[in-house]
Amino acid sequence: MHGVRAVSAHAHGIVARGRFVPHPLLRSAHLQTIFPTLCRPRPPVHVERERIELDDSDFVDLGWLGDSRTRRDGPILLMVHGLGGGFESKYALGLGQRLAAYGWRSVILQLRGAGPEPNRLARCYHHGDTADFHIICRLLRRRVPDEAIYAAGWSLGANVVLKAAGETGTACLLSGVAAASVPFNIAPCAEHLRHGATRVYQSYLMHAVRANLRFKHRRVPLPPGADLDAALRAHDFFAFDDAYTAPINGFADSRDYYAQTSCGQFLRGIACPTLIVHARDDPFMVPGIIPPAEMLSPAVRLELCDHGGHVGFVSRGPHGVPDYWLGERIASFLEAQRAGSHIASP
């Protein structure tokens, strides 16, 4: 396959070494992680919102890129953002822009409670929130019965799409999946973010999460069991998820939430062709969470890069201009799958 060389036998899934080469001025994991967030220009892609009303009286929003909503042909890529992401996530906009040149239609699922408008119910999106993802997959399949549907996710969104594909197995409606910077086992990652320099990332994410929480619960009543004050005082994810995420979404506590939703345990169930791209130096993760080939189904290819940071993978383009290799790699994989794809039955 493009850009990699295999380093393990195909006994179960494949673990391969990615050939990503970082930009010479951005070799460190922290620069790889921070640079795209702060310095990458927003890809010039128009996003058209479509509101999907759900049976429980709540909603999610879809963001169709370019003319994707009005066009009647071409495969569809359903994209799922990471924590704090949404329609403005540059990694998703960039991938959609690349694929548009090949005739793809792309849409971002803005998870329940993400984005600038709070959802109506107390329930919020989380690492294991696959129910709405499945609803949108079925909706798209009804709309386009003769076109292939694929999915891509980053970080939290990667956990969602991989868990969803593993849950449905051979009944999955997707023709392929791509995922990047995956928290295969969430608890060790949450513990890792409590210590050292990585606390900066935790602080950044929790600041955004707490701000959304304050805004939302000006309108939405808090259900029994959740402690808003404790969540707003929390300085790490364990405390926040104990106070808010777990009780809001029906988990016993943070560790129960992490144990039930970590996607690593679902990888053996995936039946559709799947690419996972992960960096060994991802500052959000710990090396011990990376699954061996035996934990992967034969449909899964895990490409491990020595560098890349968290949703970074910034390479050197022409004349030294930063290029975003991850989007190229995922687009290449999806195009290869499209060439030999079958359409999953509803």
Disulfide bonds with the S-S distance in Angstrom:
none
